[in-house]
Amino acid sequence: MRFLPVSLTVLLVELADLDETLALFASLEADPVEGIEDMVPAARTLMIRFRPEKLTAEKLAGAIATRDLSARIAPSDKCVEITVHYDGEDLADVAGLTGLSVEEVIRRHTDSEFTVAFCGFAPGFGYLVGGDPALQVPRRQSPRTKIPAGSVALAGAFSGVYPQASPGGWQIIGTTPEKMWDLSRDPPALFQPGYRVRFTDISKSKTTISAAAAKTSVEPASAPAADALTLKVLAAPMPALFQDLGRFGQTGQGVSSSGALDLRALKAANRLVGNPIDFACLEITLGGFSFEITGRAVLGITGAPCPILIRDASGREQTAETYQPISLEPGDIVTLGHAPKGMRSYLAIRGGFAVKPVLGSASSDTLAFVGPDAVIAGTVLTIEAETKSVAPVSLTEAPAFEHPASGETVTLDVIMGPRSDWFTEAGIATLSGQLWTMTPQSNRVGIRLSGDVPLERKDKAELPSEGTATGAIQVPHSGQPVLFLADHPLTGGYPVIGTVAEYHLDLAGQIPVNAKIRFRPVTAFADIKPTKA
């Protein structure tokens, strides 16, 4: 085994092959190490998140270094058949890369029997192994920003099906009408580790496929009771999203944690109104949000310091401040102006929003399309009645940092690894030696960066897909990095040169477009040496 640093609370275990990875994963599932929070198996690595108050990376490595890796997991008796329109935009390129005809590529793909090795990247995305070795092709040099749902694709030794429209760098050879992820199923993912999978050419099939629409969010809310306290959204230039502390324990189905990009701001908003800190808030991007309240309420707004204007039922106007509890009366209209600094504001209401959790969380995951629907103009939200869990309001909340403005420079601390050694000395120096600009293509999945000099790799070798952490700085072949945020894919196939330290993730979530980022390495890359627990 090789132990590689990811962040201050995440360790990557590199193993010889997929069989050893799955054996270690099964061993830790059967005999867990106290302090492990989550694990993400991949092609030949196991990413482990741990609680630093319980474990150090060195002690965790020592606790698993002697595990038996000889056990093999028996394949499932379950076989899933996926019908495919072999019409993918990369099909001709795959033929060229393999030296085969298009017809031969299709024949070899349909003649293969695959096995689901693990799930990752996105909910319902299964990494399939066991295909014809002749079909092994590299990923695209630069990933696409959007691949359609149902795309059947190849990358390295893997085949897979994209469950939702998402970014990706695999070579697309076809599409399927099958729904890979459906919350009305139990489990929601059609592919489960160990399942066998076969693909069939739909043009040669006599059967007609009729797939129900995938259910990836909550059912539409029922009409609120006549006497319920409600909030009617009047304006939302960018849809607001429900977010809480995140969705945990679902990595086995390829579901990442998501959650608020500025967790300290979310907690502060809840404390302002006396809610428990894990209540769902509205995450509002770039201000402009406006709503009318039907009854008395206490409001809290934190995060980006947007101007707040309140107009009462008689038309009188007054202003309010962020990080202060705000008392509202029936008919009050609240409007958030554009924040001159920062990116995201958090809105809490005393008692909390009546929103139904999905897979244990009310967070809206924009990559996975899991969670409550986005909140747009015309949406009516019901506020829960105050309960015993509501505490006194807080009068001592304050921003955790100075919010950056467009054009300003933000410094983020970086833990080097786990794949720093894939880059030249010049590439390592470039990471911290130049400023990187946040581009408009950025979102909750990640910050796309642009720099004058791309990060130089030692070669163009393919990295087997492995787990990625929030804050990971992933570098595609273009050399222009992507900084992963809360809605990032669980696994990725481009090397991660370093990871933003956990204590700077909230700040990263508040960086606006065209701001500059300076990465400051706070650790040098080195393998972790096991010590006794």
ZISUL-V955176 format. One record per pair of residues at least 4 apart in sequence whose ideal C-beta (glycine too) atoms are under 8 Angstrom apart, sorted by the first residue. I is the first residue (numbers start at 1). J is the second residue. D is the distance in whole Angstrom. If there is no record, write none. Layout:
i: (I,I)
j: (J,J)
d: (D,D)
This chain:
i: (1,1,1,1,1,1,1,2,2,2,2,3,3,3,3,3,3,3,3,3,3,4,4,4,4,4,4,4,4,4,5,5,5,5,5,5,5,5,5,5,5,6,6,6,6,6,6,6,6,6,6,6,7,7,7,7,7,7,7,8,8,8,8,9,9,9,9,9,10,10,10,10,10,10,11,11,11,11,11,11,11,12,12,12,12,12,12,12,12,13,13,13,13,13,13,13,14,14,14,15,15,15,15,15,15,15,16,16,17,17,18,18,18,18,18,19,19,19,20,20,20,21,21,21,21,21,21,21,21,22,22,22,22,22,22,22,23,23,23,23,23,23,23,23,24,24,24,24,24,25,25,25,25,26,26,26,27,27,27,27,27,27,28,28,28,28,28,28,28,28,29,32,33,33,33,33,33,34,34,35,35,35,35,35,36,36,36,36,36,36,37,37,37,37,38,38,38,38,38,39,39,39,39,39,40,40,40,40,40,40,40,41,41,41,41,41,42,42,42,42,42,42,42,42,42,42,43,43,43,43,43,43,43,43,44,44,45,45,45,46,47,47,47,47,48,49,50,50,50,50,51,52,55,55,55,55,56,56,57,57,58,58,58,58,58,59,59,59,59,60,60,61,61,61,61,61,62,62,62,62,63,65,73,73,74,75,75,75,76,76,76,76,78,78,78,78,79,79,79,79,80,80,80,80,80,80,81,81,81,81,82,82,82,82,82,82,82,82,83,83,83,83,83,83,83,83,83,83,84,84,84,84,84,84,84,84,84,84,85,85,85,85,85,86,86,86,86,86,86,86,86,87,87,87,88,88,88,88,88,88,88,88,89,90,90,90,90,90,90,91,91,91,91,91,91,91,92,92,93,93,94,94,94,94,94,94,94,95,95,95,95,95,97,97,97,98,98,98,98,100,100,100,100,101,102,103,104,105,105,105,106,106,106,107,108,108,108,108,108,109,109,109,109,109,109,110,110,110,110,111,112,112,112,112,112,112,112,113,113,113,113,114,114,114,114,114,114,114,114,114,115,115,115,115,115,115,115,116,116,116,116,116,116,116,116,116,116,117,117,117,117,117,117,118,118,118,119,119,119,119,119,119,119,119,119,119,119,120,120,120,120,120,120,120,120,120,121,121,121,121,121,121,121,121,121,121,121,122,122,122,122,122,122,122,122,122,122,123,123,123,123,123,123,123,123,123,123,123,123,124,124,124,124,124,124,124,124,124,124,125,125,125,125,125,125,125,126,126,126,126,126,126,126,126,126,126,126,127,127,127,127,128,128,128,128,128,129,129,131,131,131,131,131,133,135,135,136,136,136,137,137,137,137,138,138,138,139,139,139,139,139,139,139,139,139,140,140,140,140,141,141,141,142,142,142,142,143,143,143,143,143,144,144,144,145,145,146,146,146,147,147,147,147,147,147,147,147,147,148,148,148,149,149,149,149,150,150,150,150,150,150,150,151,151,151,151,151,151,151,152,152,152,152,152,152,152,152,152,153,153,153,153,153,153,153,153,153,154,154,154,154,154,155,155,155,155,155,155,156,156,156,156,157,158,159,160,161,161,161,161,162,162,162,162,163,163,163,163,163,164,164,164,164,164,164,166,166,167,167,167,169,169,169,176,177,177,178,178,178,179,179,179,179,179,180,180,180,180,181,181,181,181,181,181,182,182,182,182,182,182,183,183,183,183,183,183,183,183,184,184,184,185,187,187,188,189,189,191,191,193,200,200,201,202,216,216,216,217,217,217,217,217,217,217,218,218,218,218,218,218,219,220,221,221,221,224,224,224,224,224,228,228,228,229,229,229,229,229,229,229,229,229,230,230,230,230,230,230,230,231,231,231,231,231,231,231,231,231,232,232,232,232,232,232,232,233,233,233,233,233,233,233,233,233,233,233,234,234,234,234,234,235,235,235,235,235,236,236,236,236,236,236,236,236,236,237,237,237,238,238,238,238,239,239,239,240,240,240,240,240,240,240,240,240,241,241,241,241,241,241,241,241,241,242,242,242,242,242,242,242,242,242,242,242,242,243,243,243,243,243,243,243,243,243,243,243,243,243,244,244,244,244,244,244,244,244,244,244,245,245,245,245,245,245,245,246,246,246,246,246,246,246,247,247,247,247,247,247,247,247,247,247,247,247,247,248,248,248,249,250,250,250,250,251,251,251,254,254,255,255,255,255,255,256,256,256,256,256,256,256,256,257,257,257,258,258,258,258,258,258,258,258,258,259,259,259,259,260,260,260,260,260,260,260,260,261,261,261,261,261,261,261,261,261,261,261,262,262,262,262,262,262,262,263,263,263,264,264,264,265,265,265,265,265,265,265,265,265,266,266,266,266,266,266,266,266,267,267,268,268,268,268,268,268,268,268,268,269,269,269,269,269,269,269,269,269,270,270,270,270,270,270,270,270,271,271,271,271,271,271,272,272,272,272,272,272,272,272,272,273,273,273,273,273,273,273,273,274,274,274,274,274,274,274,275,275,275,275,275,275,275,275,276,276,279,279,279,280,280,280,280,280,280,281,281,281,281,282,282,282,282,282,283,283,283,284,284,284,284,284,284,284,285,285,286,286,286,286,287,287,287,287,287,287,287,287,288,288,288,289,289,289,289,290,290,290,290,291,291,292,292,292,292,293,293,293,293,293,293,293,293,294,294,295,296,296,296,296,297,297,297,297,297,297,298,298,298,298,298,298,298,299,299,299,299,299,299,299,299,299,300,300,300,300,300,300,300,300,300,301,301,301,301,301,301,301,301,301,301,301,302,302,302,302,302,302,302,303,303,303,303,303,303,303,304,304,304,304,304,304,304,304,305,305,305,305,305,305,305,306,306,306,306,306,306,307,307,307,307,308,308,308,308,308,308,308,308,308,309,309,309,309,309,309,309,310,310,310,310,310,310,310,310,310,310,311,311,311,311,311,311,312,312,312,312,312,312,313,313,313,313,320,320,322,323,323,323,324,324,325,325,325,326,328,328,336,339,339,339,340,341,341,341,341,341,342,342,342,342,343,343,343,343,344,344,348,349,349,350,350,350,351,351,351,351,351,351,352,352,353,353,353,353,353,354,354,354,354,355,355,355,356,356,357,357,358,358,358,358,359,361,362,362,363,364,364,364,364,364,365,365,365,365,366,366,366,366,367,367,367,367,367,368,375,375,386,399,400,401,401,401,403,404,404,404,404,404,404,404,404,405,405,406,406,406,406,407,407,407,408,408,409,409,409,409,409,410,410,410,410,410,410,410,411,411,411,411,412,412,412,412,412,412,412,412,412,413,413,413,413,413,413,413,414,414,414,414,414,414,414,414,414,414,414,415,415,415,415,415,415,415,416,416,416,416,416,416,416,416,417,417,417,417,417,417,418,419,419,419,419,419,420,420,420,420,421,422,422,422,422,422,422,423,423,423,423,423,423,423,423,423,423,424,424,424,424,425,426,426,427,427,427,427,427,427,428,428,429,430,430,430,430,430,430,431,431,431,431,431,431,431,432,432,432,432,434,434,434,435,435,435,435,436,436,436,436,436,436,436,436,437,437,437,437,437,437,437,438,438,438,438,438,438,438,438,438,438,438,439,439,439,439,440,441,442,442,442,442,443,443,444,444,444,445,445,445,445,445,446,446,446,446,446,446,447,447,447,447,447,447,448,448,449,449,449,449,449,450,451,451,451,454,454,454,455,455,455,455,455,456,457,457,457,457,460,462,463,463,463,464,465,465,465,466,466,466,467,467,468,468,468,468,468,468,468,468,468,469,469,470,470,470,470,470,471,471,471,471,471,471,471,471,471,472,472,472,472,472,472,472,473,473,473,473,473,473,473,473,473,473,474,474,474,474,474,474,474,475,475,475,475,475,475,475,475,476,476,476,477,481,483,483,483,484,484,485,485,485,486,488,492,498,498,498,500,500,500,500,501,501,504,505,506,507,511,511)
j: (13,14,15,24,61,64,65,13,14,15,527,11,12,13,14,57,61,527,528,529,530,11,12,13,14,417,418,419,527,528,11,12,57,415,416,417,418,523,525,526,528,10,11,12,47,415,417,418,469,472,496,499,415,469,471,499,500,501,502,52,415,501,502,49,50,51,52,502,47,48,49,50,469,499,47,48,50,57,60,61,528,45,46,47,48,417,418,466,467,24,45,46,47,48,61,64,44,45,418,20,21,24,44,45,46,69,20,44,21,44,22,43,44,117,129,23,69,72,24,44,69,25,41,42,43,44,45,46,118,26,41,72,73,117,118,193,27,67,68,69,70,71,72,73,28,46,64,67,69,29,39,41,46,30,71,73,31,64,67,68,69,71,32,33,36,39,46,48,64,67,39,36,55,60,63,64,533,54,55,50,51,54,55,60,48,49,50,51,55,60,49,50,51,248,48,49,248,249,251,46,47,48,49,251,46,47,120,251,467,490,491,45,46,118,120,467,46,47,118,120,127,464,465,466,467,491,117,127,156,157,158,464,465,466,464,466,464,466,467,467,466,467,468,469,60,469,54,55,57,60,55,56,59,60,63,533,60,531,61,528,62,528,529,530,531,63,531,532,533,64,533,65,528,529,530,531,530,531,532,533,533,530,193,194,194,115,194,196,192,194,195,196,192,194,195,196,195,196,197,198,190,191,195,196,197,198,197,198,199,200,152,161,176,178,197,198,199,200,176,177,178,199,200,201,202,205,207,209,109,110,152,174,175,176,199,200,201,202,174,175,176,202,203,91,102,106,109,173,174,201,203,91,174,175,151,152,153,171,172,173,174,175,172,94,140,153,171,172,173,95,102,105,106,172,173,174,96,102,97,171,98,105,135,137,154,171,173,100,101,102,104,105,137,138,171,105,134,135,137,104,105,108,134,105,106,107,108,109,135,173,110,173,201,111,112,131,132,134,135,131,132,135,159,173,199,198,199,200,201,132,130,131,132,135,159,198,199,130,196,197,198,128,129,130,131,159,196,197,198,199,128,129,130,194,195,196,197,126,127,128,191,192,193,194,195,196,197,126,127,128,129,158,193,126,127,193,124,125,126,127,189,191,192,193,252,253,254,125,127,251,254,465,467,489,490,491,125,127,160,166,168,254,465,489,490,491,492,162,163,164,166,181,254,367,368,489,490,163,164,181,188,189,216,250,253,254,255,368,370,163,164,180,181,188,189,190,191,253,254,160,161,162,163,180,191,254,160,161,180,189,190,191,192,193,195,197,254,158,160,465,491,158,159,160,191,197,157,158,135,154,157,158,159,157,154,159,154,156,157,154,155,156,171,155,156,462,143,155,156,169,170,171,462,493,494,144,169,170,171,476,477,478,169,476,477,478,167,168,169,476,494,167,168,169,167,441,165,166,167,151,153,162,165,166,167,168,170,172,162,165,175,162,163,164,165,161,162,175,176,177,178,180,161,162,168,170,172,174,175,159,160,161,172,173,174,175,176,199,159,160,161,162,168,170,171,172,173,158,159,170,171,173,160,169,170,171,465,493,462,464,465,493,464,465,199,170,176,178,180,191,166,168,170,180,179,180,181,189,214,181,214,216,367,368,369,367,489,367,445,489,476,493,494,202,209,211,190,209,211,190,211,212,213,214,189,190,191,214,188,189,190,214,216,368,188,190,212,214,215,216,188,214,215,216,217,358,359,370,188,212,215,190,192,253,253,253,254,195,197,252,204,205,205,209,368,369,370,358,364,369,370,371,372,373,355,356,358,371,372,373,356,373,354,356,382,228,230,354,380,382,294,382,383,293,294,295,296,297,351,382,383,385,293,294,295,380,381,382,383,291,292,293,294,297,349,380,381,383,291,292,294,378,379,380,381,240,289,290,291,375,376,377,378,379,380,381,290,291,292,333,377,288,289,290,335,377,240,284,288,289,290,375,376,377,379,286,288,289,284,285,286,288,374,375,376,282,283,284,285,289,347,374,375,376,282,283,364,366,371,372,374,375,444,280,281,282,283,353,355,362,363,364,371,372,375,258,259,260,261,266,280,281,282,283,346,362,363,364,259,260,266,278,279,280,281,361,362,363,259,260,263,266,277,278,361,257,258,259,260,361,363,486,255,256,257,258,259,358,359,360,361,363,365,370,371,257,360,361,360,255,256,359,360,255,256,490,368,490,359,365,368,370,490,365,367,368,486,487,488,489,490,363,470,486,361,363,364,365,368,370,371,486,487,263,361,363,486,265,266,281,283,346,363,486,509,283,343,344,444,485,486,505,506,508,509,510,266,303,344,346,506,509,510,267,505,506,268,400,506,269,302,303,344,345,346,399,400,506,270,277,281,283,302,303,346,348,271,277,272,300,302,323,346,394,397,398,400,273,281,300,301,302,303,346,347,348,275,276,277,278,279,281,300,348,275,277,300,393,394,397,300,302,323,324,325,348,393,394,397,298,299,300,325,348,349,350,393,298,350,390,391,392,393,394,279,348,350,351,352,389,390,391,389,391,348,352,353,352,353,355,362,363,372,346,347,348,353,289,346,347,353,375,344,345,346,289,306,336,344,345,346,347,343,344,304,338,339,343,304,306,307,336,337,338,339,345,336,337,338,335,336,345,347,333,334,335,336,333,334,331,332,333,334,297,299,328,329,330,331,332,334,330,331,330,327,328,329,330,327,328,349,350,351,383,325,326,327,328,349,350,393,325,326,327,328,334,347,348,349,350,324,325,326,347,348,349,350,393,397,306,308,320,322,323,326,336,345,346,347,348,322,323,345,346,348,397,399,322,342,344,345,346,403,510,339,341,342,343,344,345,403,510,322,339,340,341,342,399,403,322,336,337,338,339,345,319,336,337,338,319,320,321,322,326,334,335,336,337,317,318,319,320,334,335,337,317,318,319,320,326,328,332,333,334,335,315,316,317,332,333,335,316,317,318,329,331,332,329,330,331,332,324,326,345,397,398,399,395,397,393,394,395,334,332,334,345,343,345,403,405,402,403,404,405,512,403,404,510,512,509,510,511,512,509,510,352,353,383,386,390,393,383,384,385,386,387,390,383,384,362,381,382,383,384,381,382,383,384,362,372,381,362,372,361,362,362,370,371,372,370,371,371,372,371,370,371,372,373,374,369,370,371,487,443,444,445,487,444,445,487,488,489,487,379,381,390,403,506,506,507,510,510,408,409,410,507,510,511,512,515,512,515,512,513,514,515,514,515,516,515,516,435,515,516,517,518,507,508,511,515,516,517,518,517,518,519,520,500,501,504,507,508,517,518,519,520,500,501,503,504,520,521,522,431,432,473,498,499,500,501,519,520,521,522,498,499,500,501,521,522,523,420,428,497,498,521,523,524,525,496,498,499,523,525,526,496,423,463,495,496,497,428,497,498,525,525,457,458,461,463,495,497,427,428,431,455,456,457,458,475,495,497,428,456,457,458,429,430,456,431,455,456,457,479,497,432,497,433,434,451,453,454,455,456,455,473,481,497,498,519,521,518,519,520,521,451,452,453,451,516,517,518,449,450,451,481,516,517,518,519,449,450,451,514,515,516,517,442,447,448,449,511,512,513,514,515,516,517,448,449,450,513,513,448,446,447,448,513,485,487,485,486,487,484,485,487,488,489,474,482,483,484,485,488,482,483,485,508,511,517,480,482,480,481,482,483,517,480,455,480,481,478,479,480,475,479,480,481,497,479,475,477,479,495,477,493,493,494,495,493,491,492,493,491,492,493,490,491,472,474,484,488,489,490,491,492,496,484,499,484,485,486,488,505,483,484,499,500,501,502,504,505,508,483,484,488,492,496,499,500,481,482,483,484,496,497,498,499,500,519,481,482,484,492,494,495,496,479,480,481,482,494,495,496,497,480,482,494,494,497,500,508,517,488,489,505,508,509,509,492,496,519,521,525,504,505,508,519,505,522,508,509,510,511,515,517)
d: (6,7,6,8,8,8,6,7,4,8,6,6,7,6,8,7,4,6,4,8,7,7,4,8,6,5,4,8,6,7,7,8,7,6,7,4,6,7,7,8,6,4,6,5,7,7,6,5,5,7,7,5,5,6,6,4,8,7,6,7,6,6,6,6,6,7,5,6,6,7,5,8,5,7,7,5,7,5,6,7,7,5,8,5,8,8,4,7,7,7,6,5,8,7,8,7,7,5,8,4,5,6,5,7,7,7,5,7,7,5,6,6,6,6,7,6,8,6,6,7,5,6,5,7,7,6,6,5,8,6,6,8,5,7,7,8,6,8,7,5,7,5,7,7,6,5,7,6,6,6,6,4,6,6,6,6,6,8,5,7,8,7,6,7,7,6,8,8,7,7,8,6,7,7,5,7,7,6,8,5,5,3,4,7,6,7,5,8,8,7,5,6,6,8,8,5,7,7,6,6,7,5,8,7,7,4,6,5,3,6,7,8,5,5,8,8,7,7,6,6,8,7,5,4,5,5,8,7,8,8,8,3,5,7,5,8,8,4,7,8,7,3,8,7,7,7,7,5,8,6,6,7,5,5,8,7,7,8,6,5,7,6,6,6,4,6,6,7,4,7,8,6,5,7,4,7,4,5,5,5,4,5,8,6,8,6,5,6,7,4,5,7,7,8,5,7,7,4,7,7,6,7,6,7,5,8,8,5,8,6,7,7,5,5,6,7,5,7,6,7,7,8,5,8,4,6,8,5,8,8,5,4,7,5,5,7,6,6,5,5,7,5,7,6,8,5,8,6,4,6,7,7,6,6,7,7,7,8,4,4,5,7,6,6,8,8,4,5,6,7,6,7,8,8,5,7,7,6,6,6,6,6,7,5,6,5,6,5,6,5,8,5,5,7,8,7,6,6,6,4,5,7,7,7,7,6,6,6,7,7,6,8,6,6,7,8,4,6,6,7,7,6,7,7,6,8,5,6,6,7,7,4,5,8,8,8,8,6,6,7,6,4,7,5,6,6,7,4,7,8,7,6,5,7,7,6,7,4,7,6,5,6,5,6,5,8,6,8,5,7,5,8,7,8,5,6,7,6,5,7,6,7,8,7,7,6,4,6,7,8,5,7,7,7,4,3,4,8,8,8,8,6,7,4,6,5,7,7,6,6,5,8,6,6,6,6,8,6,8,5,7,7,8,8,6,5,5,5,6,4,8,4,3,7,4,6,7,7,6,6,7,7,6,7,8,5,6,7,8,7,8,3,8,8,8,8,8,5,6,6,8,6,4,6,8,6,6,6,6,8,7,8,5,8,6,8,8,6,5,5,7,8,5,7,7,5,7,5,7,4,6,7,7,6,8,7,5,7,7,8,4,7,7,6,6,5,6,6,4,6,8,6,6,7,5,7,6,7,6,5,7,5,7,6,7,4,8,7,7,6,7,6,6,5,5,7,7,5,5,7,7,8,7,4,8,8,5,8,6,7,8,5,7,6,4,6,6,7,7,6,8,7,7,4,6,5,6,7,5,6,5,6,8,7,4,7,8,6,5,6,8,7,8,7,8,7,6,7,5,8,6,6,8,8,8,4,4,8,8,7,8,7,8,7,5,6,7,8,7,8,7,7,7,8,5,5,7,7,6,7,5,7,7,4,7,5,7,8,6,6,7,6,7,8,6,7,7,5,6,8,5,8,4,6,8,7,8,8,8,8,5,7,7,6,6,5,7,6,7,8,7,6,7,7,7,4,6,7,8,7,7,6,6,5,8,5,6,8,5,7,8,8,8,8,7,4,5,8,7,4,8,5,7,8,6,4,8,6,8,7,4,8,8,5,8,5,6,6,7,5,7,6,8,8,7,7,5,6,6,5,7,8,8,5,8,8,7,7,5,6,7,6,6,5,7,7,4,6,6,7,6,6,7,4,7,6,6,8,7,5,8,6,5,5,8,7,4,8,8,5,6,7,4,6,5,5,6,5,8,6,8,7,4,8,7,5,4,7,8,8,6,7,8,5,7,6,8,7,5,5,7,5,7,5,7,7,6,4,8,7,7,6,8,4,8,8,5,7,6,7,7,6,7,5,7,6,5,5,5,7,7,7,7,5,8,4,6,3,8,6,6,7,6,8,6,5,7,8,6,6,4,5,7,7,8,6,7,8,7,4,8,5,7,7,7,6,8,6,6,7,6,6,8,7,8,7,8,7,6,7,5,8,7,7,7,4,7,4,7,8,7,5,5,7,7,5,5,7,4,7,6,7,8,7,8,7,8,6,6,6,5,8,7,8,3,8,7,5,6,7,4,5,6,6,8,6,6,5,5,6,4,4,8,8,5,8,7,7,7,8,5,8,8,8,5,8,6,4,6,8,5,7,8,8,4,8,8,7,5,5,7,4,8,4,7,4,4,6,5,8,5,7,7,5,8,7,8,8,4,6,3,7,7,7,5,6,6,6,5,5,7,4,6,5,6,4,6,7,6,5,4,6,5,7,4,6,7,7,6,8,6,8,6,8,7,4,8,7,6,5,4,8,8,5,6,5,8,8,7,4,8,6,6,8,6,5,8,6,7,5,7,6,6,5,8,6,7,7,7,4,8,5,5,4,5,7,7,7,6,8,5,8,7,7,7,4,7,7,6,7,7,5,8,5,8,5,8,7,7,5,7,6,8,5,8,7,6,7,8,5,6,6,8,6,6,7,6,7,7,4,6,7,4,8,6,7,7,7,6,8,8,6,7,7,4,8,8,8,8,7,6,8,5,8,7,7,6,7,5,8,6,6,7,5,8,7,8,7,6,5,4,5,8,7,4,6,3,6,6,5,6,6,5,6,7,6,7,7,6,7,5,5,7,4,5,7,7,4,8,6,4,7,7,7,7,8,6,7,6,8,6,8,7,5,7,7,5,7,6,7,7,6,7,5,8,6,7,5,7,5,8,5,8,8,6,7,5,7,7,3,7,7,5,7,5,6,7,8,8,4,7,7,8,5,7,6,8,6,8,6,8,4,6,4,8,3,7,4,7,7,5,6,5,6,6,8,7,5,6,6,8,5,4,6,5,7,6,7,5,8,6,7,6,7,7,4,7,5,5,5,8,7,7,6,5,7,6,5,7,6,7,7,6,5,8,4,6,8,7,7,5,5,5,7,5,7,5,8,5,4,7,7,7,5,7,5,7,6,7,5,8,5,5,8,5,8,7,6,7,5,7,7,5,6,5,6,6,7,7,6,7,6,7,4,7,6,7,8,5,6,7,5,7,8,5,8,5,5,8,5,7,6,6,7,6,7,7,4,7,5,5,8,5,8,8,7,4,7,6,7,5,6,5,7,6,5,8,6,8,7,5,5,8,7,5,5,6,6,4,8,7,7,8,5,8,6,8,7,4,5,6,6,5,6,4,6,6,6,8,7,4,8,4,5,8,6,6,6,7,8,8,6,7,5,7,6,6,6,5,7,5,4,6,8,8,8,8,5,6,7,5,8,6,7,6,8,8,6,7,5,7,7,5,6,6,5,6,6,7,4,7,6,4,7,5,7,7,5,8,7,7,5,7,6,8,6,8,6,5,8,6,6,7,6,6,5,8,7,5,7,5,7,5,4,7,4,5,7,8,8,6,6,4,7,6,5,6,8,8,5,6,5,5,6,7,4,7,7,7,8,7,5,6,5,7,6,7,6,8,7,8,6,2,6,5,5,8,6,7,7,7,8,7,7,7,7,6,6,5,7,5,7,5,6,7,8,6,6,5,7,6,6,7,7,6,5,6,7,6,6,7,6,6,6,7,7,5,4,7,7,8,5,7,8,5,7,8,5,5,8,5,7,5,8,6,5,5,7,7,7,7,5,6,6,5,7,5,6,8,5,8,6,6,7,5,7,7,5,8,7,7,6,8,3,8,8,7,6,7,8,8,7,7,8,5,6,6,8,8,7,6,7,7,7,5,7)
